[in-house]
Amino acid sequence: MLLSLALNANGSPAGGAAVVATGIAADGSILIQDPNPNFARANLNDYLAGFASGGQTWTGTVLSAARLVLRPPASTGFMVTALSLGRGDLKA
């Protein structure tokens, strides 16, 4: 599963991230592969509960999940959409 996360730094919007859910830990939490070398979290609970990195407290909220399944294509095209906030869309 590919998970899209909305990030907050010290309680303020700080962009987004994508991580891959790789399995279930013994305690029932979701194991992840985090490609961000500054965070490199291994468990989704780190984002949900918050963690410290670079002098800030980071939290993440799951926005969406996509399951990728290998099979022959049903069509020759696909569509990808993304929500992007411009500088003027962020409120202090």
Residue pairs with C-beta under 8 A, 6 or more apart in sequence:
1 20
1 21
1 65
1 66
1 67
1 68
2 18
2 19
2 20
2 21
2 65
2 66
2 67
2 68
3 18
3 19
3 20
3 21
3 32
3 44
3 62
3 64
3 65
4 16
4 17
4 18
4 62
4 63
4 64
4 65
4 66
5 16
5 17
5 18
5 19
5 47
5 60
5 61
5 62
5 63
6 13
6 16
6 60
6 61
6 63
7 13
7 14
7 15
7 16
7 17
7 47
7 58
7 59
7 60
8 14
8 58
8 59
8 60
8 61
9 56
9 57
9 58
10 56
10 57
11 57
12 92
13 85
13 90
14 58
16 63
17 34
17 36
17 39
17 47
17 60
18 35
19 32
19 33
19 34
19 35
19 41
19 44
19 47
20 32
20 33
21 30
21 31
21 32
21 44
21 65
22 31
22 32
22 33
23 30
23 31
24 30
24 31
25 31
25 43
29 43
29 44
29 45
30 43
30 44
30 45
31 42
31 43
31 44
32 41
32 42
32 43
32 44
33 42
34 40
34 41
34 42
38 53
38 54
39 51
39 53
39 58
41 47
41 51
44 62
47 58
47 59
47 60
48 59
48 60
48 61
48 62
49 59
50 57
50 58
50 59
51 57
51 58
52 58
63 83
